[in-house]
Amino acid sequence: MKYEEKIEFAEPVVIEKRLMQQLIDPGTDVRPLDTKAAEKFLAEYEVLRFENPLETQICKPFGGEKETECVTASAVKKETIKEIDAFEHDLDETIQSRLRAEYLQECKSGKEIKPLFGVDIEYENIPWNNPLDEEEMDYLNRITPTSFVLDPKAEPNRVDMLDSALVTKFGAFLNKKNGEIEDDKYYCAPEFRRNEVCYYGTLRLRLYEAGDQVKSFGNWNEQTKSWSGVFDLSQLNFDDKKDIEYALKDLPEKLLREKVFQGAKEDELFWRENVTTPIEQTLDLLKEPQQTIKLQVKEKDQSMADVLERDIREKAEERWKAIETERNQSKAVLTPENRKVFDVLFGAYIATEELQNHPRLQSALEKRLLGMFVAAQKKGVSLELNEYSMDAPSRNQTIIQVKQPARDREKQ
């Protein structure tokens, strides 16, 4: 840290005049009266300048008992220098990019995957009555990182050191601007510990007040671009749970707007078994401790809400495409006339009160009826709609006329 930066974090201190003389001229024979206290002071502080060397006062420096001639100096704590240097170093964009790239590469190597810790600040405004003016708020937003990861080789308390550096930087700004540090403003700086996260691959999990949420994680699959993991959703952070609830409650409406799911909701059995029920079961897992779920985590997934929403969507899409393929293949065998008759007949059946509330029976009936139509057509039977027939019980009814091959009629 340069002198101009250090002076921003300096504070006035009173030291022995003898110590000043020693610092100015290390070769002098003058020594402080309280040598141990002076050594302790120099171990904690770096003296930057003397405010007025000629102006002295009689006092007890370093909290000692001996009165002596003293002067006022500006000094900065060495711990502050260390913290600010760490803050500037760790948050450098080049270093952050390298740490993230190295971790992601390691996650794809087949080795055991350990979490990468970091901080993710969701800090748009103060949630209470904001005591900061516009200039103070702008400065705080400017120095507050939105997201960063910690070097796995760094000391365990690194996040606390960076947290202290942020508060120190903001405090120095307030002191310079207002001539004092007001507590209600000083504590507006976000706490890194409350915003701590960990990454498993690309998956980000909040750690504040979270439990043992990841039971296992790894086995990178290059073909599917995914990892497999076992999770206890009940141990997730409160905000992660809320994100999941919002995402899954909105999922049915999202699916209905997608072209691939057109007509899916009309198939009540499919919709309940592949959309509604999986959503309900997943939301239940948020509340049930010691209930784990095995999931694929794809490289594009960034949160557990992304993982769960995609998992339900992909399974539903796969099942719906299979149903549509099976249905279309069966109908494709039918002639246009027979297909038209099938649609009318099936529509009439499912409109009945007995079948309206039983989607499972509707699905079974559709398969059975399609099978009968295909079998009849193979025998040469064709069907036609005789609309508004005079023989129909009602002018609003339709009679289905069965036409058999001539050879079959002759046998009768």
N, C-alpha and C positions, 0 to 999 in steps of 0.2 A: 504494500500500500504506500502511495506517495505521501509526502509531507502535507500537501494541500488537502488530501483526503483525510489524513489522520487528524488534522486540526479541527475538522468538523465534529469529531467525537471527543474532543479534549474537554477536560473539566478543570476548574481552578483548584490548586492544592497549595498548602503551606508547608514549606520544607526549611530545613536549617540553612542558614547562609553558608555555613561551612560545606554542606553538601553541594550547594551551587558552585562554590569555588572549585571543588573537586571535579564536578562534571565539566566545567569550563576548561580546567587544566588538570588532567589526570595525573600529571607528574608532580603536583604540589604535595607538600608534606601535611597540608591541612586535612584533618579528618573530622567527621561528624562526632558530636559528643556521644550520641547513642548509635553506635555502629550497627548493632543488630537490627534496630528499628529501621535504619537507613537501608540496610541490605534487603530487608523484607519489602520495603517500599519499592526499591528498584527492581525487585523480582516481579512485582505486580504491575508497575507503571513504566511508561517511557516518557521522559520529560521532553517536551517539544520546544518550549521557550520560557523565558523569564519575563514577567509582565513589566516590572520596574525594579531592576536590581539594586538601585540606590535607595529605594524606599523599603525600610525594614521595620519590623515590629518584634516585640518581645512576647514569646508564647511558648507553648509546649507542643512541638511538632510530633507527628506520627502517633498522637495519642499517648505520648510518654509523660514522665513526671518531671523532667528537667526543663527549666525555662532557659531559652537561649535566643539569640538574634535570628529572625526568620525572614524569608521573602516569599512572595506569591509566584507560582509557576503554573503553566498550562501543561497538563499531562494526560495521556490516554492509557487506558488499561490494555495490557498486552493481550489479555483474553479477548477484548473487543476487536483488536487488530486481527487476531486469529479467526474470530467468527466472521468478520466482514470479508476477509480474504477467502474463507471457505465458501461464503455465500456467492461471491463473484465468480469463484472458480467452478463450483458445482453447477451453477445455473447457466454457464456458458453454453450457447446453442450447439457448438461443435461437440463438446463433451457429452451433452445430453443425447445428441443424435448417435454418437458412438456407443454409449451405454445401452441404448434401446436396441440398436442394430445387433450388437454383440449378444445381448440376451435372447433376442428372437432367433438368431442363428443357433445358439446353444439349445434352445427349445426344440429345434428341428433335427438335432444331432443324434437323437435316440438315447441320450444320457438321462439320468434322473433329473427331473425338473424341479428346481427350487423356486420359490416366489421371488420376484424382484420388487423391492419396496420403494415407495415414493409418496408423493403428495399431490392431490388434485383439488384445487381451490375452486369452488363454485361460489364466487364472491362478486355479486353484482351490486349489492348495496347493504347497508347496515340494517339488520332486521328490527332494530328498535328505533327510538327517536334519534335520528342522526345528529350528533353534535358537531360534525365536521363541516367546514365551509367548502365551497367548490374547489378552491385551490388545494386544500388539505386532502379532499377526497380524490382529486386527480393524481396527486403525488402518491397517495397510498395505493391506488390502483396501478400506477406505473411501476412501483417497486415490488408489488406482490406478484409472484409467479403464478400462472394459471395451472401449470402442471409440470412436475419434474420427478425424476427417479434418482435414487441414491446409489452411489457406487457400492457394489457388494463387498468391496474390500475396505470400505470406510469403517471408522469406529462405530460401535453400537449407538452412541448418543448423538450421531451426526444430525439427525432431524431436530433435536433440541438445540444444537449449536446454530443451525440455520434459522430456527424459530427466534432465538435470541437476537441474531443479527438483524432480522427484519424489524423487530421491535426497537432495536437500538437505532437503526437508520431512520425510522419514522420519528422516534423521540428526538433525535438530533435536528430533524427538519422542523418539528414543532418548537423546539427551543430557540432555533435561529429565527423563526418567523414571529413567534409570540413572546420571546424572552423568558418563557417558562414551559414546563411540560405539564399540561392539565391531564389528570388521571382519566377523566371520561373520554378524552380524545386518544390518549396514549393506548388504551386498551381496545381501541377499535381495530387494531391490526389483527388479522385472523390467526388462530392458533394452528400450527402445522399438525400437531398431534391429533386434533379433532378432525382433520382432513386427510389423515394418512390412509393410503391404499396399498394394495399389493397386486401384482400382475402374475397371472399364470398364462404363458403365451401372450395372446392379445387380450385375454379376459381380465377386466379390471374389477376388483372387489374392494369395497370400503371396509376399513378395519375398526373404526370407532364404535365401541360397544358391540362388536360382533364376536361370535364364538368360533368354534372349530368347524368352519364351513366347507373346507376342502378335505376329503378323505383320501383321494388319490388323483393324480393328474399326470398325463404323459402319453406315450405311444403315438407319436406323430405319424400320420398317414399321408404320404406325399400325393397319392392318387386323389383322395378326397379333400386334401388340404385342411386336415382337422386333427385335433387331439381327442382323447377320450378321458373322461373324468367322472368321479363319483362325488356327489355333493349332498350336504345336509342343508336344505333350504331354510329350515327353521333357525339356523345359526347365522343367517345373513344380517347385515347391518339394516337398521330400520329404513333408511332411505332407499337401499337396494330393494327391499321388500315392496316399498311403495311404488317404485318404478315398475316392478313386475306386475303389480296389481293394475296399474294404469294401462300398461301395454296389453295385458291379456283381456281386460274388460273391453278394450277398443278393437281387439283382433277380429271378432265376428263381422263388424261393420267394414273393416278393411278388406276381409276376404270377399265379401259380397260385391265390392267394387272392382274386384279383379276378374278379368275375362275368363280365366281358367276355371273359376268357380260359378260361372253362369248356370243357373238352374239347380245349384247344389242345395239351396235351402229348401226347395220344394220336396227334395228327398229327405223327409224328416228323420228317417232311420240313420242315413249317412251323417246328417248334420249333428244329430245328438251324439252318435258314437265317435265321431272323428273331430268334432269342434267343441261342442258344449261340454261334454263329459271330460275330455282331457284338460280343458281349462279349469273346470271345477276341481278335478283331482290335483292339479298343480298348485292351485291356490290353497288347497287343504294342506299341502306339504309345507307351506310357509308357517303353519301353526303346529305341526306335529313333530316334536323332537325325536331324534334317533331314527327317523325315516329317511333313507337315502334314495337318490335317484341317479342313474347312470346316463350321461349325456355326451353327445359329440359337441365339441367346441371348435367351430371353424375359424379360420384366420381372420375373417371379416367381422366376427363377433367381438364386441367391445365390452358388453355388460351381460349380466345374467339375464336381464330382460330380453336382450337380443337373442341369447341362446334358446331360451324357452319359447319365445314367439316363433322363431325360425323352426324349432323342432316340431311344434304343433302344425305349423303351416306346411312344412315339407311332407310330413306323414299324411296329412289330410289331402294334399294335392296328389300324392302318389296313389292313395286309395280311390280318389274321385276319378282320376284318369283311368284306373283299372276298371271301375264300374262303367264309365262311359265307353271304354273300348269294348268291353263284353257286350254291352247293350247295343252298340252300333254294329258290331259284327253280326249279332243275331238278327237285327232288323235289316241289315244289308242283304241277307239271304232272301228276305221276303220280296215279292213283286210289289210294285207301287200300290196295286189294288189291295193286296193282302195287308200291306203295312198300314194303309188308310183304315181298313176295317179293324185292325188290331188297336190302333190309337183310339178309335171311337169306343170299342168294346172295353178296353182297359180303363179309359176315362169314365165310362159309365159305372164300372165296378167300384172304383175308388171314390166315386162321388156318393156312394151309399153310406148311410150312417154307421153301418157295421164296420166299415173299413177306414173311415175318416180318422179315427183315433187310434189306429193300429198300423203305424208305418212299417213295422217288421212284416206284417201280413201283406201289405201292399207290395213290398219288395219280393216276397216269396211268390205272390200271385203273378207279378210281372214275368219272373223267370219261367214259371210253370206255363203261363199262357203263351209266351214266346216259343217255348219248346213245342207246344201243341200246334201252333201255327206253322212252324218250320216242318214238323213231321207231316202235317196234312198236305203242305205244299209239295213235299217230296213224292207224295202219292198222287199228285196231279190235281188236288182239290184247290179250287180258287173261290174267293169270297168277294161279294160286291155289296155295296150299300144301296138299298132300295129306299130312297128318301121319300117321305110323304106318301107312302103306299096306301092305297085305298083299303088294303087288308090289315093295315096296322091298327092296333087297339086305339091309338090316338093319332091325330094329325101331326102332333109334335114328336112322335116316336119314329125310329128308324128300324127297318127290318133288314137283317143280314141274310142275303140270299146265297146259299151254298150251291156251287156248280161242280158236279163231279164229271170225270172223264166219261165218254160215251160207253166204253167197255164195262165200266163199273155199274152204270145204269142198267145195261143189258142183263147183268147177273142178278139184279134184284127182281 
